Amino acid sequence: MWRYFLKRILLIFPTLLGISIITFIIIKMAPGDPTAFKMGNQQSGMSSDQNLAKQVIEQTREIYGLDKPLMLNFTIFNYEENWEEIRDYLKAGNPLSGRAYDDIVEPIKQADEVAVPFLVGLLEQGDLSPEETLVALEILTIKQKLSISVDMSLDRQLEYVQNWWYGGTDSTGVVRKAAEDSYQFSGLQLFQKIFTEAQYPRWLVNMMMLEFGNSIKDNRPVWDHIKESVPVSLIFTFTSFILAYLIAIPLGIYSATHQYTTGDKVTTVILFILYSLPNFWVATMAIVFLGGGDFLNIFPVSGLHTIGYEELGFWARTGDLLHHVALPLIIWTYGSFSALSRYMRGSMLEVIRQDYIRTARAKGLSERVVTYKHALRNSLIPIITMLANLLPLAISGSIIIESIFSIPGMGQLSFNAVLFRDYPIIMAVTTISAMLTLFGILLSDLLYAAVDPRITFEEKR
């Protein structure tokens, strides 16, 4: 058995790797640039200095690792060919702005530090056209964060680069240390950059250390967002599952032991109706009828607390919280227990028809002992399988319910992260959910053996 679980644990790592690759590719295929959401209207305020605007955007992309190739970085070997493409682009009379210009310049920017000696050498030769000189200076300024302004003349910019590269004193009298030695790379270092200077490898290393960085939207640590949102989702998730199992298991047992009775038929119809009703529609109707819409005003329909919540006593705060969570919790729970009760009923019906149940009855055991001691234990296996979903649901929350009722949980956090292309939060939520899913499945296997001793994981020889 221990050999089986060791194999399962070892399989978690390649499974997580595959999940991370698929998630990463799907996110990157989505249209939209997260820096555009982050910058917002700031670009309009910097329209007078296009170079400054580009620097801010590039630095924002660099902070979040969006300025590198996706999987592997081979641009460090192709910067000369990329420069020739830029020259052909400029010779054709194309402008030094726009989407086409950004696309043609992007590959040599991705080479970053490796291409710096090449660009400085081009500027030293002095045979570049004015447009080519501006492009080379722009790449160096943005990627190496040089203090070059568009107000400086071209000669002053070239002098600045010369002093920066070889050292010396600039026009303001500031002594600069030579940067030339910092941009020499061995073959091994270039080989390492193939893997380290790309988006996915960087993210994978951070993921292994559970370091997800900062949110693109507000630059706060991702863990701070998760710490704020997880407790809210845990309240709903665990409470919902406890209620669902407390209702579903007895109801499923009753329906199985009273098959085809009036009670069984009524509960079956009601549960199928509940299971068929979409929760977003039920939530909307609940707000209209019970939340002060057009009829009754019984439950609050937004947030978790009322205004002035902090000034209330303990019991008043508890009552206020329960008043706010009651309606979304009911809507969160009804679909779960209706499905669970049907699974419980079907599993119980299958078990009570087994030979060992008939043997137990033939021995004169009471129906209660037969049902709860012999049949119930083996009937719980499908329920345990569904229990494995508890852990990932605790971290992922419910996007629909949390959005409708403005609950600041993991579901709403994930939904907003998708809207704003907040890659660090999206990757953090999917990674943690995947880990909890795999752990939940492993936990289910352990519970199988605890519930049914006949289940063994030993290999047949």
Secondary structure as GFF3:
##gff-version 3
##sequence-region A 1 461
A	DSSP	alpha_helix	2	29	.	.	.	ID=ss1
A	DSSP	alpha_helix	34	39	.	.	.	ID=ss2
A	DSSP	alpha_helix	42	45	.	.	.	ID=ss3
A	DSSP	alpha_helix	50	63	.	.	.	ID=ss4
A	DSSP	three_ten_helix	75	77	.	.	.	ID=ss5
A	DSSP	alpha_helix	79	91	.	.	.	ID=ss6
A	DSSP	alpha_helix	99	111	.	.	.	ID=ss7
A	DSSP	three_ten_helix	112	115	.	.	.	ID=ss8
A	DSSP	alpha_helix	116	125	.	.	.	ID=ss9
A	DSSP	alpha_helix	130	144	.	.	.	ID=ss10
A	DSSP	alpha_helix	154	166	.	.	.	ID=ss11
A	DSSP	beta_strand	168	169	.	.	.	ID=ss12
A	DSSP	beta_strand	175	176	.	.	.	ID=ss13
A	DSSP	three_ten_helix	180	183	.	.	.	ID=ss14
A	DSSP	alpha_helix	187	196	.	.	.	ID=ss15
A	DSSP	alpha_helix	199	208	.	.	.	ID=ss16
A	DSSP	alpha_helix	222	257	.	.	.	ID=ss17
A	DSSP	alpha_helix	262	276	.	.	.	ID=ss18
A	DSSP	alpha_helix	279	290	.	.	.	ID=ss19
A	DSSP	three_ten_helix	309	311	.	.	.	ID=ss20
A	DSSP	alpha_helix	314	352	.	.	.	ID=ss21
A	DSSP	alpha_helix	355	362	.	.	.	ID=ss22
A	DSSP	alpha_helix	367	369	.	.	.	ID=ss23
A	DSSP	pi_helix	370	375	.	.	.	ID=ss24
A	DSSP	alpha_helix	376	379	.	.	.	ID=ss25
A	DSSP	alpha_helix	381	387	.	.	.	ID=ss26
A	DSSP	alpha_helix	390	396	.	.	.	ID=ss27
A	DSSP	alpha_helix	399	404	.	.	.	ID=ss28
A	DSSP	alpha_helix	410	419	.	.	.	ID=ss29
A	DSSP	alpha_helix	423	451	.	.	.	ID=ss30
###
